[in-house]
Amino acid sequence: MLPEPKIYTSTLKGYPYMNNTKNDPGKRSKALTALTLRCVVAVYICYLAFKIASGDDTTMSIVLCRVIGAVFMLAALSFAAYSLYTYRRDIRQADIDEDTLNALEDDAAAEVTDDTDKE
């Protein structure tokens, strides 16, 4: 007789929409706003990189323009990776674990029973 297989419910820990964990909506919204602003900054740095690398409006040598553009492009990619890392970290911090969720539900149930006793 074969043993029953184990069922893992949270195998994708860290991916906010792939598992059954609940998130704090305030923290999740703040993390999404920060990600959006950081992505806008990364896109702007990328735009600057292409603008500098093209070297149209400058008297610098084209080689120097390309080197500076490459440095800016590397900075843009690094900042985008950092943005994704901090977003994932913030989403993990926004997760409400099952013990806390059960405690919140117990507190809410206790408040409901306390109100009915007073009437």
N, C-alpha and C positions, 0 to 999 in steps of 0.2 A: 504494500500500500504506500503510495507517494504522499509526502506531507503537503499540506495546503500551502500555496504560495503566499508570501506576504504582500500586502497591498500598501504601497507608500502613497500617501495623499499629498505630501508636500515635497515631491522630488525636485521641483523646479523653484526652490527657495531663492529669492532675489529677483524673480521675474514677476512683477506685480499683478499682471492680469492672467497668469497661467496657472495659478493655484487657488486654493479656496481661502486664503487669508483675507482678513478685512483690514482696510487702511483707514487711518485718520484723515478725513477729507481736508482739513486745514493744512496739515503737513504735506499732503500729496499735492494740493494746489500750489503751495509755496515752492515745492520742488519743481513742478512743471513750469512755473513762472521763471524761476532761476535758470532752468534749462533753456527756455526760449530766449531770454536775454543774452545768455552766454553764446548761444548759437548765432544770434544776430551779430555779436561782436566777432565771432570766428569768421563769419562770412565777410564782414567788413575788412578784417585783416587779410583775408584771401583776395579781396578786391584790390586792396593796396598793393599786395604782392604782384598781381598781374599788371597793375598800373606802373609800378616801379620797374618791373622786368621788361616792359615794352620799351621804355626809355625814349619816348617820343618828344617830350617837352624838357629835355635836359641837355646840358653840355658835358655830362659825365660820359666816360667810355661805356660802351654797350656791355662789356664783360663785367664791369663793376655793377651796372644796373641789374644784370642777371644774377649775380651773386647776392646782392641785397634782396632781390625778389625771392630767391630761393630761401634765404633766411626767414623772410616774412611768411613764406608758404609753410615752412617747417613750424614756425610759431603758431600759425593758424591751425594746422593739424594737431599740434600738441594741445592747444587750448580746447579744441573740439573733443579730443580724447579725455581731457580733464573734466570737461562739462558732462560727458556721458558717465564718467566714473562718479562724480559727485551726485548726479541725479540718481544713479542706482543706489548709492549709499543712503541718500535721503529717503528714497522709497522704502528701503529696508528698515530704516528707523521709524517710518510711518506705519509699519505693520503692527497690528495689535495682535499679540499672541493669544492663544486660546484661554490661558489662565486669567489674563486680564479681562478678556471678553466675558468669561463666565462670572467673574467678580462684578463687572458692571451690570450684567443681567440680574445677578442676585440682589445688588443694591437697588436696581429699578423695581424689582419684584417686591422688595421689602418696603419701598416707599409707597407702592400701590396698596399693599395690605395695611400699612400704617394709616393711610387716608381713609380707608373703609372702616377701620376700627374707631376713628374719631367721630364718625357720623352716628 
